[in-house]
């Protein structure tokens, strides 16, 4: 019985948020408040949107170096990010 309880405790609960939205005349959709809260999306956040033949994927964009895609030691320049290593190369 104890082993069974331990296995139950180790199960991770996954909450799936889903809803249906219409696209308005300007091509916009509304992301519901519960999804925005769950993903910590705030006004002004940048979203990464990808599409294939059957699916649209929307993710919160990560700040990455425009040259090497690094996510560490970033400096912002005119809305773009450059990592310290690439910045060093640019200056030499």
C-alpha positions in Angstrom: 0.0 0.0 0.0 2.8 2.4 0.9 4.5 1.7 -2.5 1.2 2.5 -4.3 0.9 5.8 -2.4 4.5 6.7 -3.3 3.8 6.1 -7.0 0.7 8.2 -6.8 2.6 11.1 -5.2 5.2 11.0 -8.0 2.6 11.5 -10.8 2.9 15.0 -12.2 -0.4 16.7 -12.9 -0.5 18.4 -16.3 -3.1 21.1 -16.8 -4.1 21.7 -20.4 -5.6 25.0 -21.3 -7.8 25.1 -24.4 -10.5 27.2 -25.9 -11.9 28.3 -29.2 -11.6 31.8 -30.6 -12.8 33.5 -33.8 -10.3 35.5 -35.9 -11.6 39.1 -36.2 -11.6 41.1 -39.4 -8.1 42.4 -38.7 -6.8 38.8 -38.3 -6.5 39.0 -34.5 -7.3 36.4 -31.9 -7.7 36.9 -28.1 -5.7 34.8 -25.8 -7.8 34.1 -22.7 -6.9 35.5 -19.3 -6.3 32.0 -17.8 -3.8 31.1 -20.5 -2.0 34.5 -20.3 -1.8 34.1 -16.5 -0.5 30.5 -16.8 2.2 31.5 -19.3 3.0 34.8 -17.6 2.1 36.7 -20.8 1.8 40.5 -20.3 1.0 43.4 -22.6 4.0 44.2 -24.7 5.5 40.7 -24.6 6.8 39.4 -27.9 5.4 36.1 -29.2 7.0 33.7 -31.6 4.5 32.4 -34.1 5.2 29.3 -36.3 2.9 27.6 -38.8 3.1 24.3 -40.7 0.5 22.7 -43.0 -2.0 21.9 -40.2 -0.9 23.8 -37.0 -0.1 27.3 -35.7 2.2 27.4 -32.6 2.4 30.5 -30.5 5.2 30.7 -27.8 6.5 33.4 -25.6 9.7 34.6 -27.4 13.0 34.2 -25.7 15.6 36.9 -25.9 18.4 35.5 -28.0 21.5 36.8 -29.6 20.8 37.7 -33.3 24.0 36.1 -34.4 24.4 32.9 -32.4 21.1 32.4 -30.6 22.8 32.4 -27.2 20.5 33.3 -24.2 23.3 34.3 -21.8 25.1 37.7 -21.2 22.8 39.6 -23.6 22.9 43.3 -24.3 20.1 45.1 -26.0 20.7 47.4 -29.0 17.8 49.1 -30.7 15.4 46.2 -29.8 17.8 43.4 -30.8 20.0 41.3 -28.5 23.7 40.5 -28.9 25.6 38.3 -26.5 28.9 39.4 -25.0 30.9 36.9 -27.1 29.5 38.2 -30.4 29.8 41.8 -29.2 33.4 41.2 -28.5 33.9 39.7 -32.0 32.1 42.7 -33.6 34.3 45.2 -31.8 37.6 43.5 -32.8 
